[in-house]
Amino acid sequence: MRAIIAGGTGFIGQALVRELRDAGWEIVVLSRSPSKVAEVFGAGVIGMRWDSGDWAGLLDAQTAVVNLAGENIAAGRWTQAVKERILSSRVNSGHRLVEALRGAPSLPGTFVQASAVGYYGPRGNDPVDESTPSGTGYLAEVCRQWEASTAALDDLGVRRVVVRTGMVLGHGGALARMLPPFRFFLGGPPGTGYQGASWIHLADEVGAIRFLMENADTRGAYNLTAPGPVRFRKFARILGQTLNRPYRLNVPAFALRLLFGEMADEVLLSGQLALPKRLLEAGYRFRFPELDGALADLLG
């Protein structure tokens, strides 16, 4: 089996490459700089340029294409230029992959399209699953266009899976940004802490993607979130207890808005309680279904 991965040098991408390589997959990572792929992974992972066209000749029914490409939404304050880059990096990568597949001699057996639970918009107290319609806000619009960028593959007969990912907990990413205040005894939830936190351990993120790649009966949208979503107040409490640090110092909403602008309202002060209904129905078994176990594994 072969996987061709766009965005393979990112936080999730690197973990997915290692998961698949350990399982015996042949891995090709699409990159603007194949030399960077060699630096990150060493021997055993092939780096190819996006625009070379050579990788399309590798496609066949035993090949899965995974599109994880997209600029980090939490890299800094959202100026209009940053928002345009966040959207265009996702939509353009999807369109480029579709065009390459249209001109390829064979089609892949599977295509995995990244998305996020931001698709549902701010949801308050109501849990959401894959049957919930898309919501309002900038991130919801980004996710709709992100998913739609490769929707043409459905008409070509390619089995397409859309993974709507929550907050991924691992050595890096969102968790790394949360730790310093807690370690300096300044930890607490953002704003009121009543907003939902749909999280997933990195091991389950890549485990679920691999499960969907290998399970030919799956297609359509899947929430990649643990079955135990929590509110940020509880998230802060469990994180503080895991670190043996205080966890009650709320970060005021106005301070977050001063620092991050619109991103504070879209990412930090609102959220969802997203449930992985379809993933559980498909038979995936979570290694870390509850937050205390996930944080203990990562920080213990």
C-alpha atoms as one frame of an Amber mdcrd trajectory, in Angstrom:
protein
   0.000   0.000   0.000   1.151   3.514  -0.802   0.225   6.872   0.745   0.844
  10.191  -0.980   0.597  12.930   1.633   0.323  16.685   1.121   1.215  18.528
   4.309   3.258  15.608   5.590   5.861  17.742   7.382   3.322  19.414   9.671
   2.395  18.460  13.245  -0.224  15.863  12.300   1.491  14.947   9.041   4.752
  13.883  10.683   2.916  11.650  13.150   0.830  10.127  10.337   3.916   9.395
   8.247   5.512   7.552  11.154   2.299   5.642  11.910   1.960   4.467   8.308
   5.658   3.753   7.833   5.670   1.551  10.935   2.652  -0.302   9.483   4.518
  -1.075   6.259   3.098   1.602   3.954   5.224   3.174   1.233   5.192   6.927
   1.853   5.495   9.825  -0.594   5.372  13.348   0.865   4.521  16.225  -1.472
   6.489  19.339  -0.663   7.862  22.505  -2.189  11.213  21.306  -0.814  11.870
  17.545  -1.096  15.182  18.104   0.709  13.197  19.150   3.790  11.331  15.828
   3.636  14.671  14.021   3.746  15.785  16.142   6.709  12.607  15.455   8.675
  12.180  11.743   7.982  15.503  10.415   6.723  15.642   7.359   4.515  12.492
   5.435   3.744  10.203   8.388   2.938  10.164   9.790  -0.595   9.883  13.535
  -1.109   8.406  14.855  -4.366   7.620  18.357  -5.536   3.964  19.343  -5.761
   4.423  20.689  -9.265   6.596  17.913 -10.704   3.686  15.792 -11.918   5.793
  12.668 -11.343   3.827  11.606  -8.283   0.581  11.302 -10.262   2.115   8.393
 -12.155   2.234   6.427  -8.897  -1.531   6.411  -8.456  -3.497   3.171  -8.520
  -6.315   1.499  -6.630  -3.950   0.583  -3.769  -2.862   4.183  -3.251  -4.366
   6.652  -0.781  -3.897  10.407  -1.155  -4.082  12.442   2.060  -4.505  16.217
   1.930  -3.396  17.855   5.189  -2.024  21.017   3.569  -2.970  24.369   5.062
  -1.513  27.293   6.983  -1.695  27.135  10.792  -4.778  29.024  11.991  -3.159
  29.841  15.351   0.139  31.215  14.065  -0.686  34.784  15.083  -3.186  37.624
  15.016  -5.642  37.403  12.136  -5.066  40.326   9.803  -7.019  40.316   6.569
  -3.915  39.076   4.772  -3.484  36.205   7.248  -7.138  35.199   6.863  -6.758
  35.162   3.092  -3.647  32.945   3.384  -5.424  30.533   5.750  -8.270  30.111
   3.274  -6.287  30.101   0.040  -3.673  27.647   1.330  -6.434  25.103   1.939
  -8.619  25.694  -1.092  -5.767  25.988  -3.566  -4.105  22.782  -2.385  -7.377
  20.905  -2.831  -7.900  22.283  -6.335  -4.317  21.442  -7.335  -4.686  17.856
  -6.164  -7.977  17.425  -8.006  -6.486  18.772 -11.233  -3.500  16.441 -10.903
  -5.799  13.467 -10.337  -7.952  14.389 -13.348  -4.893  14.157 -15.580  -3.422
  11.023 -13.995  -3.404   7.664 -15.830  -5.119   6.035 -12.819  -7.120   7.242
  -9.846  -6.332   6.537  -6.178  -8.475   4.111  -4.233  -8.920   6.575  -1.364
  -8.668  10.311  -0.793  -8.581  11.731   2.747  -9.503  15.415   2.975  -8.658
  17.339   6.134 -11.175  19.668   7.775 -11.975  20.759  11.336 -14.795  20.901
  13.853 -14.854  24.632  13.214 -17.204  23.544  10.421 -20.023  23.548  12.995
 -19.381  27.092  14.223 -19.921  28.125  17.860 -22.459  25.720  19.391 -22.826
  26.505  23.085 -24.300  23.637  25.093 -25.545  21.499  22.222 -23.406  18.472
  21.261 -22.851  18.069  17.520 -22.135  15.089  15.301 -21.626  14.602  11.570
 -25.349  15.101  10.866 -25.230  18.651  12.290 -25.279  21.346   9.581 -22.446
  23.806   9.172 -22.527  26.876  11.383 -21.639  30.533  11.157 -18.378  32.441
  11.331 -15.093  32.663   9.496 -13.816  29.196  10.441 -17.073  27.541   9.420
 -16.781  29.202   6.011 -13.137  28.126   5.712 -14.087  24.532   6.499 -16.950
  24.524   3.990 -14.679  25.737   1.206 -11.858  23.426   2.347 -14.101  20.380
   2.105 -15.637  21.534  -1.168 -12.210  21.999  -2.784 -11.970  18.236  -3.430
 -15.685  17.373  -3.695 -15.318  16.817  -7.459 -13.584  13.531  -6.656 -16.924
  12.096  -5.519 -18.188  12.343  -9.096 -15.027  10.628 -10.354 -15.803   7.608
  -8.180 -12.952   8.078  -5.704 -13.742   7.038  -2.138 -13.367  10.365  -0.331
 -13.216  10.675   3.448 -13.417  14.070   5.170 -11.859  14.245   8.643 -13.155
  17.063  10.849 -10.472  17.292  13.499 -10.727  18.832  16.945  -7.896  20.139
  19.142  -5.043  17.653  18.750  -3.072  16.951  21.926   0.523  15.864  21.503
   4.095  16.979  22.081   3.665  20.279  20.302   0.634  22.040  18.852  -2.054
  23.525  21.079  -0.963  21.733  24.253   2.558  23.151  24.056   1.101  26.670
  23.974  -1.053  25.966  27.048   1.658  24.589  29.289   3.821  27.629  30.199
   1.110  29.533  32.163   0.229  26.391  34.133   3.865  25.639  34.903   4.282
  29.197  36.213   1.176  28.820  38.444  -0.923  31.084  36.182  -3.119  28.451
  34.545  -6.812  28.666  33.864  -9.424  28.564  31.114  -9.896  31.294  28.510
 -12.862  33.568  29.205 -15.647  31.987  31.207 -14.455  28.469  30.436 -17.940
  27.293  29.473 -17.055  26.885  25.785 -16.639  23.351  24.493 -13.245  21.741
  23.941 -13.388  18.925  21.393  -9.988  17.289  21.723  -8.184  14.168  20.496
  -4.870  12.550  21.419  -2.379  12.627  18.538  -2.147   8.822  18.657  -5.901
   8.582  18.023  -5.784  11.300  15.361  -3.347   9.344  13.233  -4.830   6.012
  14.284  -8.265   7.112  13.094  -6.918   8.453   9.791  -5.157   5.152   9.163
  -8.327   3.255  10.137 -10.347   5.242   7.594  -7.698   4.777   4.920  -7.722
   1.015   5.399 -11.491   0.550   5.843 -13.041   0.471   2.378 -16.580   0.758
   3.794 -16.007   4.304   5.063 -16.698   7.486   3.126 -18.002  10.969   3.844
 -17.442  13.111   6.946 -16.065  11.858  10.264 -15.414  13.857  13.429 -11.918
  13.112  14.687 -12.558  13.953  18.318 -12.465  11.853  21.477 -15.846  10.620
  22.726 -15.333  12.596  25.943 -15.402  16.312  24.953 -15.324  18.719  27.889
 -15.784  22.383  28.642 -12.603  24.413  28.958 -13.177  24.807  32.700 -12.882
  21.051  33.100 -10.008  20.905  30.630  -8.083  23.448  32.735  -8.876  21.559
  35.938  -7.636  18.216  34.600  -4.550  19.833  33.060  -3.757  21.601  36.358
  -4.220  18.429  38.361  -2.014  16.475  35.941   0.743  19.084  36.358   0.034
  19.562  40.088  -0.558  23.257  39.459  -3.431  25.735  40.108  -6.051  25.952
  37.358  -8.590  28.612  38.362  -7.045  31.797  36.966  -9.379  32.653  34.075
  -7.840  34.632  31.249 -10.212  37.601  30.685 -11.951  37.699  27.333 -11.036
  41.352  26.778  -7.323  40.555  27.192  -7.545  37.725  24.663  -9.333  40.014
  22.221  -6.639  42.664  22.644  -3.932  40.095  21.951  -5.538  38.044  19.204
  -8.425  40.065  17.809 -11.013  38.061  15.863  -9.090  34.829  16.415  -9.888
  35.039  20.146 -13.643  34.865  19.511 -13.408  32.164  16.842 -10.805  29.870
  18.443 -10.397  30.613  22.148 -13.724  31.956  23.425 -16.127  29.682  21.552
 -16.176  26.010  20.714 -18.119  22.829  20.155 -18.868  19.579  21.944 -18.256
  17.417  18.871 -18.904  13.680  19.089 -17.245  11.040  16.856 -20.519   9.269
  16.158 -19.697   7.880  12.701 -16.164   6.884  13.686 -17.458   4.823  16.607
 -20.163   3.281  14.423 -17.475   2.280  11.910 -15.694   0.356  14.669 -12.742
   2.564  15.624 -11.538   1.963  19.198 -10.000   4.950  20.937  -6.760   4.482
  22.837  -7.510   7.628  24.859 -11.266   8.230  25.125 -11.035  10.386  28.275
  -9.008  13.542  28.875  -7.336  12.537  32.135  -5.817   9.456  30.497  -4.685
  11.431  27.453  -2.952  14.139  29.506  -1.406  11.591  31.848   0.089   9.820
  28.844   1.497  13.027  27.392   2.633  14.742  30.605   3.081  11.986  33.164
